[in-house]
Amino acid sequence: MMSPASISLETKMMAEELITSRQNATVKNVIKLKQKKNRDREGQFVLEGTKLFMEAEAWNVAITAVFTTPQWLEGAGKAAMEAFKRVKDKRTPVFTVEASVFEVMSSLRMPEGVLCTAHKFDASEKLFEKKCKKSGKNYPTYVILDDVQDPGNVGTIIRTADAAGFDGIVCSSKTADIYNEKVLRGAMGSVFHLPVLQVCDLEKTVLLLKEQGTRMIGTSLQGKTGLSDSLTAQTSVGVILGNESKGMSKGMADLCDELYKLPMYGHAESLNVSVAAGILMYDIARTMHE
């Protein structure tokens, strides 16, 4: 472990007073944010790791505090340190934490040594709709999660939707919390790139999208193995993905304009929902844009 004497003068100038106690009130407040009820009450969440910290800074996420170890400050690359300096220049509170204390705050087996807290995003339906159309698209595309409960699946689906060019994510209230640290790590910053709306009444929201002209495609074992020829770049589409074990609810299935299933050429009976989602999203993207 690096000794305090080996830390550079520049790093010492950037560091605040070192927190050495696990009983520190600020440390305890960060740990509390690991629970959804506390995230909801405080309106804040935790982002951990250099990649997520840099993405949050680059996409103007409302960072409320940054916590680093002296070792991270000493070893971070140029781009990470520039992001750190920009955050500090905004007078965002910065705390330097002893490595043993940081391990208690961290959710990782091998912590990198940097995490930050941030305000939750504005998730109003009007702002969601505005963000989905920010690129000037008249026909936005959505991914709709009907009680997808595994945080890793939800994070991967968000990341894939971002990569495939979808415009927004709509989640049921029972879908994994997008501020869960496993969701955030799985999404790898994509929660900053496209809007995510979590709603109490998913059927009502889907019905509203249908009234606006969105064509709903659901995943089902009773579906067809081919997509409709009617999908074009002038089609607004919603891809509905159901719960890992139960699939879509009957109410959501009834709202679908078409049902789709992936053909199984081997012996596996099914695919992980995030894998199936990725294949379907790219099938739709190619069908609509090529």
Secondary structure, 3 states (H helix, E strand, C coil): CCCHHHCCHHHHHHCCCEECCCCCHHHHHHHHCCCHHHHHHHCEEEEECHHHHHHHHHCCCCEEEEEECHHHHHHCCHHHHHHHHHHHHCCCCEEEECHHHHHHHCCCCCCCCEEEEEECCCCCHHHHHHHHCCCCCCCCEEEEEECCCCHHHHHHHHHHHHHCCCCEEEECCCCCCCCCHHHHHHHCCHHHCCCEEECCCHHHHHHHHHHCCEEEEEEEEEEECCCCCCCCCCCEEEEEEEECCCECCHHHHHCCCEEECCCCCCCCCCCCHHHHHHHHHHHHHHHHHC
